[in-house]
Amino acid sequence: MPLPLIRKADFTRIYWATLLPGLVMLAVAWWAAQQGIGRRVDFIAVSSTPLFIGTLALVFGHGAYHRRQLQQLTQVGDHEEKVARYRRLYSFRLAVPLLICGVCCVLLVLSGRKTFLYYGIFNLVACLFYFPSILWIRRELQDEELEFY
């Protein structure tokens, strides 16, 4: 029986297509905040705690959804179908930190608070752990024979 193969280039493309726009958004938002281009919205500058709590709830909800999807993925018998579903799940996993980073960029421009810049950087640094590795994908797909090509 041939080894199940998975194309690393697909996952690497998804990874960079998520990380690079996040870096560009942060750089543009930081520049705009430094230049004073954005409006100063006082309620954001004063009460950012509810926004952080909301993003934490989004992250935990996304994690629970991701675990459920991975459990359903282990029941798929066809290797090609499993890889296709995992590719969509991988894209969605990286989309949430990018979305949070985008919200942080908007809030940085609107409020001028550097806290949002740091939180956006933190989200992109957290994405670094999702770089496609065969060990990670083997563990998530529960297939020890899986190989990259």
Secondary structure, DSSP 4 states (H G I P E B T S, - for coil): -PPPEE-HHHHHHHHHHHHHHHHHHHHHHHHHHHHT-S---HHHHH--HHHHHHHHHHHHHHHHHHHHHHHHHTT---HHHHHHHHHHHHHHHHHHHHHHHHHHHHHHHHH--HHHHHHHHHHHHHHGGGS--HHHHHHHHT-TT-EE-
